[in-house]
Amino acid sequence: MTSWPNLPVVYEVNAWVWLHELSHKRGERITLKNVPKVNWPQHSSKVLFLFFSIIRAIL
């Protein structure tokens, strides 16, 4: 097991917005299961935690 970095990075993504935009651009339904590798954040290899927020307002 590798040691923790001195400055861990937490990257938060609004999953609903991100997946909706990707789906619109690609013309097909994109989910977390089928996100193309080229669409993952470029610096994701340095990210210790990738947090997807999925909270939506209920009116």
PDB file of N, H, CA, C and O in Angstrom:
ATOM      1  N   MET A   1       0.840  -1.182   0.000  1.00  0.00           N
ATOM      2  CA  MET A   1       0.000   0.000   0.000  1.00  0.00           C
ATOM      3  C   MET A   1       0.883   1.243   0.000  1.00  0.00           C
ATOM      4  O   MET A   1       1.878   1.309   0.723  1.00  0.00           O
ATOM      5  N   THR A   2       0.514   2.220  -0.811  1.00  0.00           N
ATOM      6  H   THR A   2      -0.294   2.166  -1.398  1.00  0.00           H
ATOM      7  CA  THR A   2       1.292   3.459  -0.862  1.00  0.00           C
ATOM      8  C   THR A   2       0.864   4.397   0.255  1.00  0.00           C
ATOM      9  O   THR A   2      -0.250   4.294   0.770  1.00  0.00           O
ATOM     10  N   SER A   3       1.735   5.298   0.621  1.00  0.00           N
ATOM     11  H   SER A   3       2.640   5.382   0.203  1.00  0.00           H
ATOM     12  CA  SER A   3       1.410   6.247   1.687  1.00  0.00           C
ATOM     13  C   SER A   3       0.548   7.385   1.143  1.00  0.00           C
ATOM     14  O   SER A   3       0.513   7.645  -0.060  1.00  0.00           O
ATOM     15  N   TRP A   4      -0.143   8.050   2.060  1.00  0.00           N
ATOM     16  H   TRP A   4      -0.115   7.839   3.037  1.00  0.00           H
ATOM     17  CA  TRP A   4      -0.988   9.174   1.683  1.00  0.00           C
ATOM     18  C   TRP A   4      -0.116  10.351   1.278  1.00  0.00           C
ATOM     19  O   TRP A   4       0.946  10.558   1.866  1.00  0.00           O
ATOM     20  N   PRO A   5      -0.537  11.125   0.288  1.00  0.00           N
ATOM     21  CA  PRO A   5       0.214  12.313  -0.090  1.00  0.00           C
ATOM     22  C   PRO A   5       0.129  13.380   1.012  1.00  0.00           C
ATOM     23  O   PRO A   5      -0.795  13.366   1.826  1.00  0.00           O
ATOM     24  N   ASN A   6       1.085  14.289   1.028  1.00  0.00           N
ATOM     25  H   ASN A   6       1.835  14.301   0.367  1.00  0.00           H
ATOM     26  CA  ASN A   6       1.061  15.371   2.010  1.00  0.00           C
ATOM     27  C   ASN A   6      -0.153  16.271   1.845  1.00  0.00           C
ATOM     28  O   ASN A   6      -0.713  16.754   2.829  1.00  0.00           O
ATOM     29  N   LEU A   7      -0.555  16.494   0.617  1.00  0.00           N
ATOM     30  H   LEU A   7      -0.101  16.102  -0.183  1.00  0.00           H
ATOM     31  CA  LEU A   7      -1.711  17.347   0.321  1.00  0.00           C
ATOM     32  C   LEU A   7      -2.725  16.559  -0.513  1.00  0.00           C
ATOM     33  O   LEU A   7      -2.751  16.693  -1.736  1.00  0.00           O
ATOM     34  N   PRO A   8      -3.565  15.735   0.140  1.00  0.00           N
ATOM     35  CA  PRO A   8      -4.546  14.957  -0.627  1.00  0.00           C
ATOM     36  C   PRO A   8      -5.526  15.873  -1.351  1.00  0.00           C
ATOM     37  O   PRO A   8      -5.828  16.965  -0.871  1.00  0.00           O
ATOM     38  N   VAL A   9      -6.015  15.440  -2.484  1.00  0.00           N
ATOM     39  H   VAL A   9      -5.769  14.552  -2.875  1.00  0.00           H
ATOM     40  CA  VAL A   9      -6.928  16.234  -3.307  1.00  0.00           C
ATOM     41  C   VAL A   9      -8.293  15.555  -3.330  1.00  0.00           C
ATOM     42  O   VAL A   9      -8.401  14.356  -3.584  1.00  0.00           O
ATOM     43  N   VAL A  10      -9.317  16.332  -3.064  1.00  0.00           N
ATOM     44  H   VAL A  10      -9.229  17.306  -2.857  1.00  0.00           H
ATOM     45  CA  VAL A  10     -10.690  15.868  -3.190  1.00  0.00           C
ATOM     46  C   VAL A  10     -11.299  16.658  -4.334  1.00  0.00           C
ATOM     47  O   VAL A  10     -11.281  17.889  -4.321  1.00  0.00           O
ATOM     48  N   TYR A  11     -11.833  15.965  -5.314  1.00  0.00           N
ATOM     49  H   TYR A  11     -11.848  14.965  -5.325  1.00  0.00           H
ATOM     50  CA  TYR A  11     -12.400  16.614  -6.497  1.00  0.00           C
ATOM     51  C   TYR A  11     -13.892  16.314  -6.514  1.00  0.00           C
ATOM     52  O   TYR A  11     -14.293  15.152  -6.573  1.00  0.00           O
ATOM     53  N   GLU A  12     -14.711  17.352  -6.462  1.00  0.00           N
ATOM     54  H   GLU A  12     -14.385  18.296  -6.414  1.00  0.00           H
ATOM     55  CA  GLU A  12     -16.161  17.164  -6.442  1.00  0.00           C
ATOM     56  C   GLU A  12     -16.744  17.487  -7.811  1.00  0.00           C
ATOM     57  O   GLU A  12     -16.427  18.510  -8.417  1.00  0.00           O
ATOM     58  N   VAL A  13     -17.591  16.604  -8.275  1.00  0.00           N
ATOM     59  H   VAL A  13     -17.849  15.772  -7.783  1.00  0.00           H
ATOM     60  CA  VAL A  13     -18.244  16.764  -9.572  1.00  0.00           C
ATOM     61  C   VAL A  13     -19.750  16.704  -9.358  1.00  0.00           C
ATOM     62  O   VAL A  13     -20.247  15.794  -8.693  1.00  0.00           O
ATOM     63  N   ASN A  14     -20.479  17.668  -9.916  1.00  0.00           N
ATOM     64  H   ASN A  14     -20.076  18.406 -10.456  1.00  0.00           H
ATOM     65  CA  ASN A  14     -21.931  17.596  -9.897  1.00  0.00           C
ATOM     66  C   ASN A  14     -22.305  16.573 -10.970  1.00  0.00           C
ATOM     67  O   ASN A  14     -22.352  16.887 -12.159  1.00  0.00           O
ATOM     68  N   ALA A  15     -22.566  15.363 -10.532  1.00  0.00           N
ATOM     69  H   ALA A  15     -22.529  15.107  -9.566  1.00  0.00           H
ATOM     70  CA  ALA A  15     -22.742  14.235 -11.452  1.00  0.00           C
ATOM     71  C   ALA A  15     -23.884  14.453 -12.439  1.00  0.00           C
ATOM     72  O   ALA A  15     -23.742  14.156 -13.625  1.00  0.00           O
ATOM     73  N   TRP A  16     -25.013  14.969 -11.960  1.00  0.00           N
ATOM     74  H   TRP A  16     -25.128  15.210 -10.996  1.00  0.00           H
ATOM     75  CA  TRP A  16     -26.155  15.123 -12.847  1.00  0.00           C
ATOM     76  C   TRP A  16     -25.831  16.079 -13.990  1.00  0.00           C
ATOM     77  O   TRP A  16     -26.106  15.775 -15.151  1.00  0.00           O
ATOM     78  N   VAL A  17     -25.250  17.231 -13.668  1.00  0.00           N
ATOM     79  H   VAL A  17     -25.028  17.478 -12.725  1.00  0.00           H
ATOM     80  CA  VAL A  17     -24.915  18.227 -14.696  1.00  0.00           C
ATOM     81  C   VAL A  17     -23.856  17.670 -15.641  1.00  0.00           C
ATOM     82  O   VAL A  17     -24.002  17.764 -16.860  1.00  0.00           O
ATOM     83  N   TRP A  18     -22.796  17.093 -15.091  1.00  0.00           N
ATOM     84  H   TRP A  18     -22.678  17.017 -14.101  1.00  0.00           H
ATOM     85  CA  TRP A  18     -21.693  16.570 -15.910  1.00  0.00           C
ATOM     86  C   TRP A  18     -22.193  15.491 -16.868  1.00  0.00           C
ATOM     87  O   TRP A  18     -21.877  15.524 -18.057  1.00  0.00           O
ATOM     88  N   LEU A  19     -22.977  14.528 -16.356  1.00  0.00           N
ATOM     89  H   LEU A  19     -23.234  14.501 -15.390  1.00  0.00           H
ATOM     90  CA  LEU A  19     -23.472  13.444 -17.211  1.00  0.00           C
ATOM     91  C   LEU A  19     -24.484  13.950 -18.236  1.00  0.00           C
ATOM     92  O   LEU A  19     -24.526  13.460 -19.364  1.00  0.00           O
ATOM     93  N   HIS A  20     -25.294  14.926 -17.847  1.00  0.00           N
ATOM     94  H   HIS A  20     -25.261  15.324 -16.931  1.00  0.00           H
ATOM     95  CA  HIS A  20     -26.250  15.504 -18.791  1.00  0.00           C
ATOM     96  C   HIS A  20     -25.511  16.196 -19.942  1.00  0.00           C
ATOM     97  O   HIS A  20     -25.865  16.015 -21.107  1.00  0.00           O
ATOM     98  N   GLU A  21     -24.485  16.988 -19.612  1.00  0.00           N
ATOM     99  H   GLU A  21     -24.197  17.135 -18.666  1.00  0.00           H
ATOM    100  CA  GLU A  21     -23.718  17.680 -20.650  1.00  0.00           C
ATOM    101  C   GLU A  21     -22.988  16.689 -21.558  1.00  0.00           C
ATOM    102  O   GLU A  21     -22.965  16.865 -22.776  1.00  0.00           O
ATOM    103  N   LEU A  22     -22.395  15.652 -20.972  1.00  0.00           N
ATOM    104  H   LEU A  22     -22.414  15.509 -19.983  1.00  0.00           H
ATOM    105  CA  LEU A  22     -21.715  14.641 -21.791  1.00  0.00           C
ATOM    106  C   LEU A  22     -22.698  13.937 -22.716  1.00  0.00           C
ATOM    107  O   LEU A  22     -22.405  13.709 -23.890  1.00  0.00           O
ATOM    108  N   SER A  23     -23.863  13.596 -22.180  1.00  0.00           N
ATOM    109  H   SER A  23     -24.101  13.782 -21.227  1.00  0.00           H
ATOM    110  CA  SER A  23     -24.881  12.927 -22.996  1.00  0.00           C
ATOM    111  C   SER A  23     -25.311  13.806 -24.159  1.00  0.00           C
ATOM    112  O   SER A  23     -25.461  13.328 -25.283  1.00  0.00           O
ATOM    113  N   HIS A  24     -25.509  15.086 -23.890  1.00  0.00           N
ATOM    114  H   HIS A  24     -25.388  15.475 -22.977  1.00  0.00           H
ATOM    115  CA  HIS A  24     -25.924  16.021 -24.937  1.00  0.00           C
ATOM    116  C   HIS A  24     -24.835  16.136 -26.016  1.00  0.00           C
ATOM    117  O   HIS A  24     -25.143  16.106 -27.207  1.00  0.00           O
ATOM    118  N   LYS A  25     -23.574  16.267 -25.609  1.00  0.00           N
ATOM    119  H   LYS A  25     -23.323  16.292 -24.641  1.00  0.00           H
ATOM    120  CA  LYS A  25     -22.468  16.411 -26.563  1.00  0.00           C
ATOM    121  C   LYS A  25     -22.275  15.164 -27.413  1.00  0.00           C
ATOM    122  O   LYS A  25     -21.989  15.261 -28.606  1.00  0.00           O
ATOM    123  N   ARG A  26     -22.432  13.989 -26.799  1.00  0.00           N
ATOM    124  H   ARG A  26     -22.665  13.911 -25.830  1.00  0.00           H
ATOM    125  CA  ARG A  26     -22.165  12.735 -27.507  1.00  0.00           C
ATOM    126  C   ARG A  26     -23.397  12.184 -28.227  1.00  0.00           C
ATOM    127  O   ARG A  26     -23.278  11.282 -29.058  1.00  0.00           O
ATOM    128  N   GLY A  27     -24.575  12.719 -27.915  1.00  0.00           N
ATOM    129  H   GLY A  27     -24.672  13.451 -27.240  1.00  0.00           H
ATOM    130  CA  GLY A  27     -25.783  12.252 -28.581  1.00  0.00           C
ATOM    131  C   GLY A  27     -26.230  10.875 -28.125  1.00  0.00           C
ATOM    132  O   GLY A  27     -26.934  10.181 -28.857  1.00  0.00           O
ATOM    133  N   GLU A  28     -25.835  10.472 -26.930  1.00  0.00           N
ATOM    134  H   GLU A  28     -25.263  11.037 -26.335  1.00  0.00           H
ATOM    135  CA  GLU A  28     -26.238   9.186 -26.367  1.00  0.00           C
ATOM    136  C   GLU A  28     -26.275   9.316 -24.846  1.00  0.00           C
ATOM    137  O   GLU A  28     -25.677  10.230 -24.279  1.00  0.00           O
ATOM    138  N   ARG A  29     -26.976   8.403 -24.196  1.00  0.00           N
ATOM    139  H   ARG A  29     -27.462   7.660 -24.657  1.00  0.00           H
ATOM    140  CA  ARG A  29     -27.092   8.469 -22.735  1.00  0.00           C
ATOM    141  C   ARG A  29     -25.775   8.019 -22.097  1.00  0.00           C
ATOM    142  O   ARG A  29     -25.308   6.903 -22.323  1.00  0.00           O
ATOM    143  N   ILE A  30     -25.193   8.908 -21.302  1.00  0.00           N
ATOM    144  H   ILE A  30     -25.572   9.814 -21.119  1.00  0.00           H
ATOM    145  CA  ILE A  30     -23.950   8.609 -20.590  1.00  0.00           C
ATOM    146  C   ILE A  30     -24.272   8.470 -19.111  1.00  0.00           C
ATOM    147  O   ILE A  30     -24.952   9.318 -18.532  1.00  0.00           O
ATOM    148  N   THR A  31     -23.778   7.390 -18.500  1.00  0.00           N
ATOM    149  H   THR A  31     -23.226   6.702 -18.970  1.00  0.00           H
ATOM    150  CA  THR A  31     -23.925   7.171 -17.063  1.00  0.00           C
ATOM    151  C   THR A  31     -22.531   7.021 -16.471  1.00  0.00           C
ATOM    152  O   THR A  31     -21.547   6.985 -17.209  1.00  0.00           O
ATOM    153  N   LEU A  32     -22.437   6.932 -15.150  1.00  0.00           N
ATOM    154  H   LEU A  32     -23.236   6.961 -14.550  1.00  0.00           H
ATOM    155  CA  LEU A  32     -21.127   6.722 -14.535  1.00  0.00           C
ATOM    156  C   LEU A  32     -20.502   5.411 -14.991  1.00  0.00           C
ATOM    157  O   LEU A  32     -19.281   5.257 -14.966  1.00  0.00           O
ATOM    158  N   LYS A  33     -21.334   4.477 -15.403  1.00  0.00           N
ATOM    159  H   LYS A  33     -22.326   4.602 -15.424  1.00  0.00           H
ATOM    160  CA  LYS A  33     -20.845   3.172 -15.849  1.00  0.00           C
ATOM    161  C   LYS A  33     -20.168   3.232 -17.224  1.00  0.00           C
ATOM    162  O   LYS A  33     -19.293   2.416 -17.514  1.00  0.00           O
ATOM    163  N   ASN A  34     -20.563   4.188 -18.071  1.00  0.00           N
ATOM    164  H   ASN A  34     -21.274   4.851 -17.835  1.00  0.00           H
ATOM    165  CA  ASN A  34     -20.022   4.188 -19.435  1.00  0.00           C
ATOM    166  C   ASN A  34     -19.379   5.516 -19.852  1.00  0.00           C
ATOM    167  O   ASN A  34     -19.336   5.831 -21.041  1.00  0.00           O
ATOM    168  N   VAL A  35     -18.883   6.289 -18.892  1.00  0.00           N
ATOM    169  H   VAL A  35     -18.918   6.032 -17.926  1.00  0.00           H
ATOM    170  CA  VAL A  35     -18.191   7.537 -19.234  1.00  0.00           C
ATOM    171  C   VAL A  35     -16.899   7.184 -19.983  1.00  0.00           C
ATOM    172  O   VAL A  35     -16.075   6.436 -19.456  1.00  0.00           O
ATOM    173  N   PRO A  36     -16.708   7.706 -21.197  1.00  0.00           N
ATOM    174  CA  PRO A  36     -15.465   7.429 -21.930  1.00  0.00           C
ATOM    175  C   PRO A  36     -14.243   7.962 -21.162  1.00  0.00           C
ATOM    176  O   PRO A  36     -14.315   9.011 -20.523  1.00  0.00           O
ATOM    177  N   LYS A  37     -13.139   7.239 -21.232  1.00  0.00           N
ATOM    178  H   LYS A  37     -13.080   6.386 -21.752  1.00  0.00           H
ATOM    179  CA  LYS A  37     -11.925   7.638 -20.505  1.00  0.00           C
ATOM    180  C   LYS A  37     -11.479   9.047 -20.835  1.00  0.00           C
ATOM    181  O   LYS A  37     -10.960   9.748 -19.967  1.00  0.00           O
ATOM    182  N   VAL A  38     -11.671   9.475 -22.067  1.00  0.00           N
ATOM    183  H   VAL A  38     -12.094   8.906 -22.773  1.00  0.00           H
ATOM    184  CA  VAL A  38     -11.228  10.819 -22.455  1.00  0.00           C
ATOM    185  C   VAL A  38     -12.021  11.914 -21.760  1.00  0.00           C
ATOM    186  O   VAL A  38     -11.588  13.067 -21.742  1.00  0.00           O
ATOM    187  N   ASN A  39     -13.184  11.575 -21.182  1.00  0.00           N
ATOM    188  H   ASN A  39     -13.535  10.639 -21.196  1.00  0.00           H
ATOM    189  CA  ASN A  39     -14.011  12.572 -20.521  1.00  0.00           C
ATOM    190  C   ASN A  39     -13.787  12.654 -19.013  1.00  0.00           C
ATOM    191  O   ASN A  39     -14.355  13.527 -18.357  1.00  0.00           O
ATOM    192  N   TRP A  40     -12.969  11.761 -18.450  1.00  0.00           N
ATOM    193  H   TRP A  40     -12.507  11.051 -18.983  1.00  0.00           H
ATOM    194  CA  TRP A  40     -12.648  11.876 -17.030  1.00  0.00           C
ATOM    195  C   TRP A  40     -11.723  13.070 -16.853  1.00  0.00           C
ATOM    196  O   TRP A  40     -10.934  13.376 -17.747  1.00  0.00           O
ATOM    197  N   PRO A  41     -11.807  13.747 -15.717  1.00  0.00           N
ATOM    198  CA  PRO A  41     -10.919  14.897 -15.495  1.00  0.00           C
ATOM    199  C   PRO A  41      -9.460  14.518 -15.730  1.00  0.00           C
ATOM    200  O   PRO A  41      -9.005  13.472 -15.268  1.00  0.00           O
ATOM    201  N   GLN A  42      -8.731  15.365 -16.447  1.00  0.00           N
ATOM    202  H   GLN A  42      -9.101  16.214 -16.823  1.00  0.00           H
ATOM    203  CA  GLN A  42      -7.346  15.048 -16.834  1.00  0.00           C
ATOM    204  C   GLN A  42      -6.438  14.854 -15.640  1.00  0.00           C
ATOM    205  O   GLN A  42      -5.477  14.088 -15.717  1.00  0.00           O
ATOM    206  N   HIS A  43      -6.715  15.518 -14.555  1.00  0.00           N
ATOM    207  H   HIS A  43      -7.495  16.140 -14.493  1.00  0.00           H
ATOM    208  CA  HIS A  43      -5.863  15.391 -13.385  1.00  0.00           C
ATOM    209  C   HIS A  43      -6.377  14.333 -12.409  1.00  0.00           C
ATOM    210  O   HIS A  43      -5.963  14.316 -11.250  1.00  0.00           O
ATOM    211  N   SER A  44      -7.274  13.451 -12.859  1.00  0.00           N
ATOM    212  H   SER A  44      -7.611  13.465 -13.800  1.00  0.00           H
ATOM    213  CA  SER A  44      -7.869  12.468 -11.960  1.00  0.00           C
ATOM    214  C   SER A  44      -6.851  11.468 -11.409  1.00  0.00           C
ATOM    215  O   SER A  44      -7.100  10.853 -10.372  1.00  0.00           O
ATOM    216  N   SER A  45      -5.716  11.294 -12.080  1.00  0.00           N
ATOM    217  H   SER A  45      -5.514  11.793 -12.922  1.00  0.00           H
ATOM    218  CA  SER A  45      -4.710  10.371 -11.557  1.00  0.00           C
ATOM    219  C   SER A  45      -4.063  10.912 -10.286  1.00  0.00           C
ATOM    220  O   SER A  45      -3.460  10.150  -9.530  1.00  0.00           O
ATOM    221  N   LYS A  46      -4.180  12.217 -10.038  1.00  0.00           N
ATOM    222  H   LYS A  46      -4.670  12.836 -10.652  1.00  0.00           H
ATOM    223  CA  LYS A  46      -3.609  12.834  -8.843  1.00  0.00           C
ATOM    224  C   LYS A  46      -4.645  13.008  -7.742  1.00  0.00           C
ATOM    225  O   LYS A  46      -4.320  13.441  -6.636  1.00  0.00           O
ATOM    226  N   VAL A  47      -5.882  12.673  -8.047  1.00  0.00           N
ATOM    227  H   VAL A  47      -6.146  12.322  -8.945  1.00  0.00           H
ATOM    228  CA  VAL A  47      -6.971  12.877  -7.097  1.00  0.00           C
ATOM    229  C   VAL A  47      -7.082  11.659  -6.186  1.00  0.00           C
ATOM    230  O   VAL A  47      -7.126  10.520  -6.651  1.00  0.00           O
ATOM    231  N   LEU A  48      -7.125  11.919  -4.887  1.00  0.00           N
ATOM    232  H   LEU A  48      -7.089  12.845  -4.510  1.00  0.00           H
ATOM    233  CA  LEU A  48      -7.240  10.833  -3.931  1.00  0.00           C
ATOM    234  C   LEU A  48      -8.689  10.386  -3.791  1.00  0.00           C
ATOM    235  O   LEU A  48      -8.966   9.189  -3.716  1.00  0.00           O
ATOM    236  N   PHE A  49      -9.612  11.338  -3.757  1.00  0.00           N
ATOM    237  H   PHE A  49      -9.388  12.311  -3.819  1.00  0.00           H
ATOM    238  CA  PHE A  49     -11.035  11.036  -3.662  1.00  0.00           C
ATOM    239  C   PHE A  49     -11.767  11.760  -4.767  1.00  0.00           C
ATOM    240  O   PHE A  49     -11.541  12.948  -4.994  1.00  0.00           O
ATOM    241  N   LEU A  50     -12.643  11.053  -5.454  1.00  0.00           N
ATOM    242  H   LEU A  50     -12.827  10.087  -5.269  1.00  0.00           H
ATOM    243  CA  LEU A  50     -13.497  11.664  -6.470  1.00  0.00           C
ATOM    244  C   LEU A  50     -14.925  11.560  -5.951  1.00  0.00           C
ATOM    245  O   LEU A  50     -15.478  10.465  -5.844  1.00  0.00           O
ATOM    246  N   PHE A  51     -15.515  12.703  -5.629  1.00  0.00           N
ATOM    247  H   PHE A  51     -15.066  13.592  -5.716  1.00  0.00           H
ATOM    248  CA  PHE A  51     -16.820  12.751  -4.999  1.00  0.00           C
ATOM    249  C   PHE A  51     -17.838  13.251  -6.009  1.00  0.00           C
ATOM    250  O   PHE A  51     -17.683  14.329  -6.582  1.00  0.00           O
ATOM    251  N   PHE A  52     -18.879  12.459  -6.221  1.00  0.00           N
ATOM    252  H   PHE A  52     -19.005  11.583  -5.755  1.00  0.00           H
ATOM    253  CA  PHE A  52     -19.944  12.860  -7.130  1.00  0.00           C
ATOM    254  C   PHE A  52     -21.132  13.320  -6.314  1.00  0.00           C
ATOM    255  O   PHE A  52     -21.721  12.537  -5.569  1.00  0.00           O
ATOM    256  N   SER A  53     -21.486  14.587  -6.451  1.00  0.00           N
ATOM    257  H   SER A  53     -21.008  15.223  -7.056  1.00  0.00           H
ATOM    258  CA  SER A  53     -22.675  15.081  -5.766  1.00  0.00           C
ATOM    259  C   SER A  53     -23.875  14.846  -6.670  1.00  0.00           C
ATOM    260  O   SER A  53     -23.825  15.114  -7.870  1.00  0.00           O
ATOM    261  N   ILE A  54     -24.938  14.349  -6.088  1.00  0.00           N
ATOM    262  H   ILE A  54     -24.978  14.131  -5.112  1.00  0.00           H
ATOM    263  CA  ILE A  54     -26.127  14.033  -6.883  1.00  0.00           C
ATOM    264  C   ILE A  54     -27.380  14.651  -6.277  1.00  0.00           C
ATOM    265  O   ILE A  54     -28.497  14.259  -6.613  1.00  0.00           O
ATOM    266  N   ILE A  55     -27.192  15.606  -5.394  1.00  0.00           N
ATOM    267  H   ILE A  55     -26.284  15.924  -5.121  1.00  0.00           H
ATOM    268  CA  ILE A  55     -28.341  16.226  -4.733  1.00  0.00           C
ATOM    269  C   ILE A  55     -29.085  17.113  -5.714  1.00  0.00           C
ATOM    270  O   ILE A  55     -28.491  17.948  -6.396  1.00  0.00           O
ATOM    271  N   ARG A  56     -30.387  16.919  -5.774  1.00  0.00           N
ATOM    272  H   ARG A  56     -30.869  16.241  -5.220  1.00  0.00           H
ATOM    273  CA  ARG A  56     -31.241  17.751  -6.622  1.00  0.00           C
ATOM    274  C   ARG A  56     -32.347  18.319  -5.754  1.00  0.00           C
ATOM    275  O   ARG A  56     -32.861  17.649  -4.858  1.00  0.00           O
ATOM    276  N   ALA A  57     -32.696  19.524  -6.022  1.00  0.00           N
ATOM    277  H   ALA A  57     -32.279  20.069  -6.750  1.00  0.00           H
ATOM    278  CA  ALA A  57     -33.763  20.176  -5.247  1.00  0.00           C
ATOM    279  C   ALA A  57     -35.104  19.550  -5.588  1.00  0.00           C
ATOM    280  O   ALA A  57     -35.398  19.281  -6.752  1.00  0.00           O
ATOM    281  N   ILE A  58     -35.900  19.326  -4.580  1.00  0.00           N
ATOM    282  H   ILE A  58     -35.661  19.546  -3.634  1.00  0.00           H
ATOM    283  CA  ILE A  58     -37.255  18.804  -4.780  1.00  0.00           C
ATOM    284  C   ILE A  58     -38.206  19.950  -4.451  1.00  0.00           C
ATOM    285  O   ILE A  58     -38.253  20.425  -3.317  1.00  0.00           O
ATOM    286  N   LEU A  59     -38.947  20.378  -5.438  1.00  0.00           N
ATOM    287  H   LEU A  59     -38.908  19.992  -6.359  1.00  0.00           H
ATOM    288  CA  LEU A  59     -39.872  21.505  -5.241  1.00  0.00           C
ATOM    289  C   LEU A  59     -41.297  21.010  -5.114  1.00  0.00           C
ATOM    290  O   LEU A  59     -42.215  21.812  -4.944  1.00  0.00           O
TER     291      LEU A  59
END
